[in-house]
Amino acid sequence: MLEKVNSPQDLKQLNQQEKQKLAEEIRKYILEIVSENGGHLASNLGVVELTLALHTVFDVTKDKIVWDVGHQTYVHKILTGRKEELKTLRKLNGIAGFPKTRESETDCFDTGHSSTSISAALGMARARNLKGEDYSVISVIGDGALTGGMALEALNDAGYSKCKMTVILNDNEMSISPNIGGLNKFLSKLRTKKLYTKSNISAKKIIWKIPVIGKPTVKIIQRVKRSIKQLIIPKMFFEDIGFTYLGPVDGHNITELENILRLSKQVDTPVLIHVLTKKGKGYKIAEENPDSFHATGPFDIETGNPKKPKSQDYSKTFGNKLIELAEKNKNIVAITASMKDGTGLAQFQKKFPERFFDIGIAEQHAVTLAAGMAKEGLIPVVPIYSSFYQRAYDQVIHDVAIQELPVIMCVDRAGLVGADGETHQGLLDLAFFRLVPHLNIMAPKDFKELEDMLEFAVELKKPVVIRYPRGGEDKEIKFEKHEKIELGKAEIVKEFENEGQDSDHKKEKITIIAIGKMVAKGMKLAKKMETEDTDTQVINVRFLKPIDRETIITAIKDSRKIITIEDGTIINGLATAIKEIMAEENMMDKEIETHAYPDKFIEHGSVEELEDMYL
């Protein structure tokens, strides 16, 4: 079947039995590719039948399907002429792991972060109405994305608007980690009613005591109540805000999906279709471990084990050190936005469950929650990926920095992340955090320095940003020296060779100033540049803010050339800070060479390939 289908038109010619066969083949094809290339597996396996039904009922050459997050679009790409290209998934110059309008006209909107699809779809629907055009607009959003405030804002507006559009709620009880929070539990609303709960317990006790029929009767009543609750409560919730609620429907039954999608087209107001799917469907290992197979590197299909053994990385180092610190200080708490595994907090949760808070995909809430905790004397630590911290920028400014609250903001996945591309590269955090008064911004050169910085941050009692990359340390450079962390103090990790020595032969001095993981690259560059006529020193700046002006001014005075290296944007990062100091000190006659990422969004590829291209 897969060989016969190269477009949605080919799909529309198949009967239901053939579509089911196609679904099985698509799962196998995706499994083969992701096991080789890495990627988002469980979410794509879960939406195969849903995607087939969407492309059967709708015409993507004119209708608009907006995929929330977009990591679940591999099936969509296969069906829209990119079947062979999927073999290049996430590779440099290959196909992206997310929707890209530059790839295909059937990708109607670029997505990559959670909770945006309803807003975008409503915007398209309103534009359609104003222009007098005729096409369908569909938002496909996972249940986990509803914990993001933006999705709720959009639901509120869409329901009130009465604008014709369809929201498909893909309910698999997962985002990355299992969903939590009130929205995930709202189907259980009846049980939280005090009167209902009290009477329910009393009735259950009475019925349970009836000989022979008591126990089976209780179980039957419970099943009936669950069915009624599932049908009535969500209908009440969504219809009260203006949606026509359809469902729940089996997300792996193509016939049922097609029928309910056709029904939705007949409604002239907002429709929400509640689709029940299983994340990792069809691959037992992923079904049993959907969080592990949300995003994965290459793995062995038979065992599910990664092809490259996992080694120590910055996230694990952070998590282990935080546990050590929390054992000594009961005021330390950890907050995650549904990313406890990715940010290294899984063991912290097991060790200190009462001091661990998973608040769902809600980065804004995470930061202000931390601010409230800090105001009352706790020490909140908030690890969030760099590209997701962008979503909480106002809260960092308004709720943390203005009040100078001691929130420790750990920026994971800073710098390049590689294969996930533009929406996930962590290249902007140095620039946007540097603009904020009262923030103390650090980046470690290795694992040991990350541990030292965490210890320092806990004692500082000021707002702190600690940024660190995905993955591990540089394998070629081993730092033996680790000076004590002092606020705003840089560290000279390589001194001039002839420093303090009399010599008739004066070498040309070059100073390399680097931050974070780029300090190792600075050491390699220094070694390469050393000649009979050239002497180099390397400064680990440690703090972008407050920056060590004294050390840097001395270095600039003593050097003919200054080189800066950073894994952030060229605008408003380390290079900008050094140039500002040079301008203020009237040192612009010195030669300066900058290594940073250009003012553009960096495409997907391996970190090594992209660093070679841009640094």
C-alpha positions in Angstrom: 0.0 0.0 0.0 2.8 2.4 0.9 4.3 2.2 -2.6 0.9 3.1 -4.1 0.3 6.2 -2.1 2.3 9.3 -3.0 -0.4 12.0 -2.5 -3.7 12.5 -0.6 -5.5 11.8 -3.9 -4.0 8.3 -4.0 -5.2 7.8 -0.4 -8.8 8.8 -1.2 -9.0 5.9 -3.7 -8.4 3.2 -1.0 -11.0 1.3 0.8 -11.0 0.9 4.6 -9.2 -2.4 4.6 -6.5 -1.0 2.4 -6.2 2.1 4.6 -5.7 -0.1 7.6 -3.0 -2.0 5.8 -1.4 1.3 4.9 -1.5 2.4 8.5 0.5 -0.7 9.5 3.1 -0.1 6.7 3.5 3.6 7.7 4.2 2.6 11.3 6.8 0.2 10.1 8.4 2.8 7.8 8.5 5.5 10.5 10.0 3.0 13.0 12.8 2.1 10.6 13.7 5.7 9.8 13.5 7.0 13.4 15.6 4.0 14.6 18.3 5.2 12.2 18.0 9.0 12.4 16.4 9.6 15.8 13.4 11.8 16.1 9.9 11.9 17.7 8.6 8.4 17.6 5.7 7.8 20.0 3.7 10.8 19.0 3.9 9.9 15.3 2.9 6.3 15.9 -0.1 7.5 17.8 -1.6 9.7 15.0 -1.4 7.4 12.0 -5.1 6.7 11.6 -6.1 10.2 12.6 -3.8 11.6 9.9 -5.1 9.2 7.3 -8.7 10.2 8.1 -7.8 13.9 8.0 -6.3 13.6 4.5 -9.3 11.5 3.3 -11.9 13.9 4.4 -10.2 17.2 3.8 -8.3 18.6 0.8 -4.9 19.9 2.0 -4.3 21.8 -1.3 -6.9 24.3 0.0 -7.9 23.3 3.6 -5.6 24.3 6.4 -4.4 21.8 9.0 -2.3 23.4 11.8 -0.4 20.8 13.8 0.3 21.9 17.4 4.0 21.5 18.3 4.4 19.7 14.9 6.5 16.8 16.0 3.7 14.4 15.0 3.7 15.3 11.3 5.8 12.5 9.9 2.7 10.7 8.6 1.4 14.0 7.1 4.8 14.4 5.3 4.6 10.8 3.9 1.1 11.4 2.5 2.0 14.8 0.9 4.8 13.7 -1.4 7.8 13.5 1.0 7.9 9.8 1.5 11.4 9.3 0.1 12.6 12.6 1.6 11.7 11.3 5.1 14.8 9.1 4.9 16.8 12.4 5.3 14.8 13.3 8.4 16.5 15.9 10.7 19.8 15.6 8.7 21.6 18.7 7.4 19.9 19.8 4.2 17.3 17.1 4.7 13.6 17.1 5.7 12.7 18.8 9.0 11.1 17.1 11.9 8.4 19.8 12.1 6.1 21.5 9.6 7.9 23.9 7.4 6.1 26.1 4.9 9.2 26.2 2.8 9.0 22.4 2.3 5.5 22.1 1.1 2.3 24.1 0.5 0.5 21.5 2.6 2.5 22.7 5.6 0.3 25.8 6.2 2.0 27.1 9.3 5.4 26.5 11.0 5.1 25.1 14.5 7.6 23.8 17.0 6.4 24.9 20.5 3.3 23.8 22.3 -0.2 25.4 22.5 0.0 27.7 19.4 -2.3 25.9 16.9 -5.7 27.1 18.0 -4.6 30.7 17.9 -3.1 30.3 14.4 -6.1 28.3 13.1 -8.5 30.9 14.4 -6.5 33.6 12.7 -6.7 31.8 9.4 -10.5 31.2 9.8 -11.1 34.8 10.5 -9.0 35.8 7.5 -11.0 33.4 5.3 -14.3 34.9 6.5 -13.1 38.5 5.9 -11.8 37.6 2.4 -15.0 35.7 1.5 -13.2 32.5 0.8 -14.3 28.9 1.4 -12.1 26.3 3.0 -11.9 24.4 6.3 -9.4 25.1 9.1 -8.4 22.4 11.5 -6.2 22.6 14.6 -4.7 19.3 15.9 -3.7 19.8 19.5 -2.6 17.2 22.1 -4.1 17.1 25.5 -0.8 18.1 27.1 -0.8 21.4 25.2 -4.0 22.4 26.9 -1.9 23.1 30.1 -0.3 26.0 28.1 -2.2 29.2 28.9 -2.1 30.3 25.2 -4.3 27.3 24.2 -6.9 28.3 26.8 -6.8 31.9 25.7 -7.4 30.7 22.1 -10.2 28.3 23.1 -11.9 31.2 25.0 -11.7 33.5 22.0 -12.7 30.8 19.4 -15.7 29.7 21.4 -16.9 33.3 21.7 -16.2 34.1 18.1 -18.7 31.6 16.7 -16.2 31.3 13.8 -16.4 28.0 11.8 -13.3 25.9 12.6 -12.4 22.5 14.0 -10.2 21.7 17.0 -9.1 18.1 17.2 -8.1 17.2 20.8 -5.7 14.3 20.5 -6.1 12.8 24.0 -3.3 10.3 24.8 -2.9 11.4 28.4 0.7 12.4 27.6 2.7 15.5 26.7 6.3 14.4 27.1 5.9 13.2 30.7 2.4 12.0 31.8 0.0 14.9 32.0 -0.8 16.4 35.4 -3.0 19.2 36.7 -6.6 20.2 36.9 -7.3 20.0 33.2 -6.1 16.4 33.1 -8.5 15.6 35.9 -11.5 17.6 34.9 -13.3 14.4 33.7 -13.3 13.4 37.3 -15.1 16.6 38.3 -18.2 14.9 39.7 -16.2 12.9 42.2 -14.8 16.1 43.8 -18.3 17.3 44.7 -18.5 17.0 48.5 -22.1 15.9 48.6 -21.7 13.5 45.7 -18.6 12.0 47.3 -20.2 11.5 50.7 -23.4 9.9 49.3 -21.3 7.8 46.9 -19.2 6.3 49.6 -22.3 5.6 51.8 -24.2 3.9 48.9 -21.1 1.9 47.9 -20.8 0.5 51.5 -24.4 -0.5 51.6 -24.4 -2.2 48.2 -21.1 -3.9 48.9 -22.6 -5.7 51.9 -25.4 -7.3 49.9 -24.6 -11.1 49.6 -23.6 -12.5 46.2 -24.6 -9.5 44.1 -23.1 -6.7 46.1 -19.5 -6.7 44.7 -20.5 -7.2 41.0 -23.2 -4.5 41.3 -20.7 -1.9 42.6 -18.4 -2.6 39.6 -21.2 -2.3 37.1 -22.3 1.0 38.6 -18.7 2.3 38.5 -18.4 1.4 34.8 -21.7 3.1 33.9 -20.7 6.2 35.9 -17.3 6.3 34.1 -19.1 6.2 30.7 -21.6 8.9 31.6 -18.8 11.1 33.1 -16.7 10.7 29.9 -19.6 11.8 27.7 -21.2 14.5 29.8 -18.5 16.4 31.6 -16.3 17.4 28.6 -19.4 18.2 26.6 -20.4 20.6 29.4 -17.0 22.2 29.6 -16.5 22.8 25.9 -20.0 23.6 25.0 -20.3 26.2 27.8 -17.5 28.2 26.2 -19.1 28.0 22.7 -17.9 24.8 21.0 -19.9 21.9 19.6 -18.4 18.9 21.3 -18.1 15.6 19.3 -16.7 12.5 20.8 -14.9 10.9 22.3 -14.0 8.8 19.3 -11.5 5.9 18.9 -8.4 7.5 17.4 -7.4 4.2 15.8 -10.6 3.5 14.0 -10.4 5.1 10.6 -14.1 4.6 9.7 -15.3 6.3 12.9 -12.7 9.1 12.5 -13.8 9.8 8.9 -17.5 9.8 9.9 -17.0 12.3 12.8 -14.8 14.6 10.6 -17.4 14.7 7.9 -20.0 15.5 10.6 -17.8 18.4 11.8 -17.8 20.0 8.3 -21.6 20.4 8.5 -21.4 22.6 11.7 -21.0 26.4 11.0 -19.6 27.2 14.5 -16.5 26.0 16.4 -16.3 22.3 16.8 -14.1 20.3 19.2 -13.6 16.6 18.3 -12.3 14.5 21.3 -10.0 11.8 19.8 -8.6 9.1 22.1 -5.2 7.7 20.9 -2.4 5.6 22.3 1.1 7.2 22.2 3.6 4.7 20.6 0.7 2.7 19.0 2.0 -0.4 17.2 5.4 -0.6 18.8 5.1 -2.3 22.1 8.3 -0.9 23.6 7.1 2.6 22.8 3.6 1.9 24.1 5.0 0.8 27.4 7.6 3.7 27.6 6.0 6.6 25.7 8.0 9.2 27.6 11.3 7.6 26.7 10.3 7.4 23.0 8.8 10.9 22.8 12.1 12.1 21.3 14.9 9.5 20.8 18.2 9.1 19.2 19.0 6.1 17.0 18.0 2.8 18.6 17.8 -0.9 18.1 14.2 -1.8 17.0 14.3 -5.3 18.7 15.3 -4.1 22.1 14.5 -0.4 22.1 18.0 0.3 23.5 19.9 3.3 22.1 22.6 2.5 19.6 25.0 5.0 21.3 25.2 4.4 25.1 24.0 7.3 27.1 26.9 9.0 29.0 27.0 11.7 31.6 25.7 15.0 30.4 25.0 18.5 31.7 21.3 17.7 32.6 22.3 14.6 34.7 25.1 16.6 36.4 22.7 19.3 37.2 20.1 16.8 38.6 22.6 14.9 40.7 24.1 18.1 42.2 20.7 19.5 43.0 19.9 16.4 45.0 23.2 16.8 46.9 22.4 20.4 47.7 18.7 19.7 48.6 19.8 17.1 51.1 21.7 19.9 53.0 19.1 22.6 52.4 15.4 21.9 53.0 14.4 25.2 51.3 15.5 24.1 47.9 12.6 23.1 45.6 12.5 22.1 41.9 9.9 23.2 39.3 9.6 21.6 35.8 7.3 22.4 32.9 6.5 18.8 32.0 10.2 18.0 31.4 11.5 16.2 34.4 13.4 13.6 32.5 14.9 15.9 29.9 16.1 18.4 32.5 17.5 15.7 34.9 14.9 16.0 37.7 13.5 12.4 37.6 15.6 11.3 40.6 14.9 14.6 42.5 11.2 13.8 42.2 11.7 10.3 43.7 14.0 11.7 46.5 11.9 14.8 47.4 8.4 14.3 46.0 7.0 17.0 48.3 9.6 19.5 47.1 9.1 18.7 43.4 6.5 20.5 41.2 5.6 19.5 37.7 3.2 22.2 36.5 2.6 21.0 32.9 3.5 22.9 29.7 3.3 26.3 31.4 6.6 28.1 31.5 5.1 31.5 32.4 3.4 29.9 35.4 6.6 28.1 36.3 8.6 31.3 36.7 6.0 33.3 38.6 5.3 30.3 40.8 9.0 30.2 41.6 8.9 34.0 42.3 6.1 33.4 44.8 8.0 30.7 46.5 11.2 32.8 46.6 9.3 35.7 48.2 8.4 33.4 51.1 11.9 32.1 51.7 12.3 29.1 49.5 15.0 28.6 47.0 13.3 27.6 43.7 15.3 26.0 40.9 13.7 26.1 37.5 15.4 24.2 34.7 13.7 24.9 31.3 15.1 24.5 27.8 16.6 27.7 26.4 14.0 28.0 23.5 11.2 27.5 26.0 12.5 30.2 28.4 11.5 32.6 25.6 7.9 31.9 26.5 8.4 33.2 30.1 10.4 36.4 29.3 7.9 38.8 30.8 7.7 36.8 34.0 11.5 36.8 34.4 11.5 40.6 34.0 8.3 41.5 35.9 8.0 38.9 38.7 11.7 37.9 39.3 14.1 40.6 38.3 12.2 43.7 39.4 11.8 42.3 42.9 15.3 40.8 42.8 14.0 37.5 44.0 16.4 34.5 44.5 15.1 32.3 41.7 17.7 30.0 40.1 16.8 29.8 36.4 18.7 26.9 34.8 18.8 27.2 31.0 19.2 23.7 29.6 19.8 23.1 25.9 21.6 26.4 25.5 23.4 27.0 22.3 22.8 24.6 19.4 20.6 21.5 19.9 21.0 20.4 16.3 18.4 18.2 14.6 15.3 19.9 15.9 16.2 23.0 14.0 15.1 26.7 14.2 12.4 26.4 16.8 14.6 24.6 19.3 18.1 26.1 18.9 19.0 27.8 22.2 20.8 30.8 20.6 18.9 33.8 21.9 19.1 33.4 25.7 22.4 35.3 26.3 21.0 38.2 24.3 17.6 38.5 25.8 18.6 37.8 29.4 21.5 40.3 29.2 19.0 43.1 28.7 17.3 42.4 32.1 18.6 44.4 35.1 19.4 42.5 38.3 20.1 39.2 36.6 23.4 37.4 37.2 24.2 35.3 34.1 26.7 32.4 34.2 27.8 29.6 32.0 30.0 26.7 33.0 33.0 25.4 31.0 32.5 21.8 32.2 30.5 19.6 34.7 32.6 20.6 37.7 32.0 24.3 37.1 28.3 23.7 36.7 28.3 22.1 40.2 30.3 25.0 41.6 27.9 27.5 40.0 24.8 25.8 41.5 26.4 25.9 45.0 27.2 29.6 44.4 23.7 30.4 43.2 22.1 28.7 46.2 24.1 31.0 48.6 23.9 34.2 46.5 20.2 35.0 47.2 19.8 36.9 44.0 18.2 36.1 40.6 20.5 33.8 38.8 20.6 32.4 35.2 22.9 29.4 34.6 23.0 28.3 31.0 24.5 25.0 29.8 24.4 22.9 26.6 22.8 19.7 25.6 25.1 16.7 25.9 28.5 16.3 27.6 31.9 17.9 28.0 34.4 18.3 25.3 36.3 15.0 25.1 39.6 16.6 23.9 40.0 19.2 26.6 40.2 18.4 30.3 40.3 21.3 32.7 42.4 20.6 35.8 42.0 24.0 37.4 38.7 25.4 38.9 39.0 28.6 40.8 36.3 29.4 43.4 33.3 31.1 41.9 33.1 34.8 42.8 30.3 37.2 41.6 31.4 38.8 38.4 34.9 37.3 38.4 36.4 35.7 35.3 39.0 32.9 35.3 42.2 32.8 33.3 42.5 29.2 32.2 45.6 29.7 30.0 48.1 32.4 30.7 50.7 33.9 28.3 53.7 31.6 28.2 56.3 34.4 28.7 54.2 36.2 31.3 56.6 37.7 33.9 59.7 36.5 32.1 62.4 38.7 30.5 62.9 38.1 26.9 64.6 39.8 24.0 62.1 38.2 21.7 58.7 39.9 22.2 55.8 37.7 21.0 52.5 39.1 19.6 49.9 38.6 22.3 46.4 37.3 21.5 43.7 37.0 24.1 40.8 34.6 23.6 37.7 35.4 25.6 35.1 32.6 25.7 32.0 31.6 27.7 30.5 28.2 28.7 31.2 25.2 26.5 33.1 27.5 24.1 36.0 27.8 26.6 37.1 24.4 25.4 37.0 25.6 21.8 39.1 28.6 22.9 41.7 26.3 24.3 41.9 24.4 21.1 42.2 27.6 19.1 44.9 28.9 21.4 47.0 25.8 20.9 46.6 26.0 17.1 47.7 29.7 17.1 50.8 29.3 19.2 53.9 29.9 17.1 57.4 31.4 17.7 55.9 34.8 17.2 52.5 34.4 18.9 51.6 34.0 22.5 48.0 33.4 23.6 45.9 33.5 26.8 42.4 32.2 27.3 39.8 33.8 29.6 36.8 31.9 30.8 34.5 34.9 31.3 32.1 32.8 33.5 29.8 35.7 34.0 28.2 37.5 31.1 26.6 39.7 33.7 28.1 41.2 35.8 31.1 40.9 33.5 34.7 41.1 34.9 35.7 44.5 33.4 39.0 44.6 35.3 40.3 41.3 33.9 39.1 42.1 30.4 40.5 45.6 30.3 43.9 44.3 31.4 43.8 41.6 28.8 42.9 44.0 26.0 45.7 46.5 27.0 48.2 43.7 26.9 47.1 42.2 23.6 47.2 43.2 19.9 44.2 41.0 19.0 41.1 39.9 20.9 39.0 36.9 19.9 35.6 36.2 21.4 33.8 32.8 21.2 30.2 32.1 22.3 27.4 29.7 21.4 24.8 32.5 21.1 23.8 35.2 18.6 26.3 37.8 17.5 23.9 40.4 18.7 24.0 41.5 22.4 26.0 38.5 23.7 29.7 38.2 24.7 31.1 39.9 21.6 28.8 42.9 22.1 29.8 43.2 25.8 33.5 43.1 25.0 33.1 45.8 22.2 31.1 48.0 24.7 34.0 47.8 27.1 36.5 48.6 24.4 34.5 51.6 23.2 34.1 52.9 26.8 37.8 52.5 27.4 38.9 54.0 24.1 40.5 50.7 22.9 38.8 50.4 19.5 42.2 50.5 17.8 42.7 46.9 18.9 41.8 44.2 16.4 38.8 42.1 17.5 37.6 38.9 15.9 34.2 37.4 16.9 32.9 33.9 16.7 29.2 33.7 17.2 26.0 32.7 15.3 24.7 35.2 12.7 21.5 37.2 12.9 19.4 34.4 11.5 17.5 31.3 12.5 19.8 28.3 12.3 18.5 25.2 10.4 18.6 21.6 11.5 21.7 19.4 11.3 24.1 17.9 13.7 25.7 20.2 16.2 29.2 19.5 14.8 28.1 20.3 11.2 26.4 23.5 12.2 29.4 24.7 14.4 31.7 24.0 11.5 29.5 26.1 9.3 28.9 29.1 11.5 31.6 29.4 14.2 
